[in-house]
Amino acid sequence: MRFMVIIKATKETEAGVMPSEKLLTEMGRYNEELVKAGVMLAGEGLHPSSKGARVKFSGSERTVTDGAFGETQDLIAGFWLWQVKSKAEAIEWVKRCPNPTGEEAEIEIRQVFEAEDFGAEFTPELREQEQRLRAQAAAKK
């Protein structure tokens, strides 16, 4: 099972405050554990929403809004993509994580859809296309 592990933004991350050397060191050790255990597939920190944009869809219309965006608790400061056996295993890994802000913080765990989750609507042709696109993307790395 794959899970996206989402580090929620804070006022500090939204203000562009960079993590301390101590936190970067702790996170580096933690990421090393994740990689050695075969859990971590990807992981990145994100710039503040002030450097981002949103695209709103309304029928065929597209409206672009530049950041910053309002409610900090609804924003993402970073993420990991993990491969684990269960949500319980993902929770146990998160509980071992250094506090990402050193103060009050929240990490959200969300399961990633797999091809089999889509049922009959995900036809053999669509499955083949998905596999082909994944292989092409991996080859470009």
VMD Tcl script that draws the C-alpha trace (Angstrom):
set ca {
  {0.00 0.00 0.00}
  {1.18 3.47 -0.78}
  {0.48 6.42 1.48}
  {1.05 10.13 1.08}
  {2.21 11.52 4.40}
  {1.44 15.23 4.50}
  {3.15 17.76 6.75}
  {0.71 20.58 7.43}
  {1.85 24.17 7.07}
  {2.25 26.57 9.97}
  {2.49 30.35 10.18}
  {6.28 29.91 10.19}
  {6.44 27.70 7.09}
  {4.08 30.06 5.30}
  {6.34 32.96 6.26}
  {9.25 31.12 4.62}
  {11.07 30.39 7.89}
  {13.61 27.69 7.09}
  {14.13 24.72 9.42}
  {17.07 24.79 11.80}
  {20.24 22.81 11.17}
  {19.23 20.58 14.10}
  {15.85 19.78 12.53}
  {17.40 19.22 9.09}
  {19.88 16.80 10.68}
  {17.12 14.94 12.54}
  {14.97 14.74 9.41}
  {17.96 13.54 7.41}
  {18.49 10.67 9.87}
  {14.78 9.86 9.81}
  {14.67 9.86 6.00}
  {17.71 7.58 6.00}
  {15.80 5.12 8.23}
  {12.82 5.26 5.88}
  {15.00 4.60 2.83}
  {16.93 1.74 4.49}
  {13.60 0.14 5.49}
  {12.35 0.39 1.90}
  {9.48 2.65 2.97}
  {10.29 6.02 1.37}
  {9.52 6.41 -2.33}
  {9.72 10.22 -2.40}
  {9.71 13.18 -0.07}
  {9.96 16.93 -0.45}
  {9.42 20.18 1.38}
  {7.31 22.84 -0.31}
  {7.81 26.59 -0.67}
  {5.19 28.81 1.00}
  {1.85 29.20 -0.77}
  {2.84 32.81 -1.59}
  {5.02 31.32 -4.32}
  {2.19 29.14 -5.64}
  {-1.02 29.43 -7.60}
  {-4.41 27.75 -7.76}
  {-6.44 27.03 -10.86}
  {-10.21 26.93 -10.31}
  {-12.33 24.95 -12.76}
  {-15.92 25.94 -13.50}
  {-17.17 24.05 -16.54}
  {-14.84 25.04 -19.37}
  {-13.61 28.18 -17.56}
  {-10.27 28.34 -15.74}
  {-9.45 31.02 -13.17}
  {-5.91 31.39 -11.84}
  {-5.31 32.79 -8.36}
  {-1.79 33.53 -7.17}
  {-0.88 32.68 -3.54}
  {-0.66 33.28 -0.64}
  {-3.68 31.32 0.48}
  {-5.67 31.91 3.64}
  {-6.15 29.13 6.15}
  {-2.70 27.86 7.12}
  {-4.07 24.64 8.66}
  {-5.40 23.68 5.20}
  {-2.03 24.09 3.48}
  {0.82 21.63 2.95}
  {4.44 22.33 3.90}
  {5.87 19.03 2.66}
  {5.18 15.38 1.95}
  {6.51 11.87 1.72}
  {5.29 9.03 -0.47}
  {5.68 5.73 1.37}
  {5.23 2.05 0.53}
  {4.09 0.13 3.63}
  {1.96 -2.91 4.44}
  {-0.84 -1.03 6.21}
  {-2.13 2.26 7.55}
  {-1.09 1.03 11.00}
  {2.52 0.72 9.79}
  {2.38 4.24 8.31}
  {1.08 5.55 11.64}
  {3.94 3.86 13.50}
  {6.49 5.47 11.16}
  {4.88 8.91 11.61}
  {5.00 8.51 15.39}
  {8.80 8.09 15.07}
  {9.14 11.29 13.00}
  {10.96 14.26 14.51}
  {8.52 17.06 15.25}
  {8.54 18.88 11.90}
  {8.23 22.34 13.47}
  {9.60 21.82 16.97}
  {6.31 23.16 18.30}
  {2.71 22.16 17.60}
  {2.52 20.30 14.28}
  {0.23 17.96 12.39}
  {0.97 15.21 9.89}
  {-1.82 13.69 7.81}
  {-1.72 10.17 6.33}
  {-3.69 9.44 3.14}
  {-3.76 6.20 1.15}
  {-2.93 6.49 -2.54}
  {-5.32 4.84 -5.01}
  {-4.00 1.78 -6.80}
  {-5.25 0.60 -10.22}
  {-7.40 -2.17 -8.68}
  {-9.27 0.39 -6.55}
  {-11.01 1.80 -9.64}
  {-12.92 -1.37 -10.56}
  {-14.38 -2.14 -13.99}
  {-14.31 1.52 -15.06}
  {-10.52 1.23 -15.26}
  {-10.59 -0.85 -18.46}
  {-7.69 -3.01 -19.68}
  {-6.90 -0.27 -22.22}
  {-6.73 2.38 -19.50}
  {-4.58 0.08 -17.34}
  {-2.18 -0.45 -20.24}
  {-2.02 3.29 -20.85}
  {-1.29 3.91 -17.15}
  {1.51 1.34 -17.13}
  {2.99 2.76 -20.34}
  {2.94 6.33 -18.98}
  {4.53 5.26 -15.67}
  {7.29 3.43 -17.58}
  {7.88 6.50 -19.80}
  {8.03 8.81 -16.79}
  {10.48 6.50 -14.99}
  {12.68 6.30 -18.11}
  {12.93 10.12 -18.26}
  {14.45 10.30 -14.76}
}
mol new
graphics top color blue
foreach p $ca { graphics top sphere $p radius 0.5 }
foreach p [lrange $ca 0 end-1] q [lrange $ca 1 end] { graphics top cylinder $p $q radius 0.2 }
display resetview
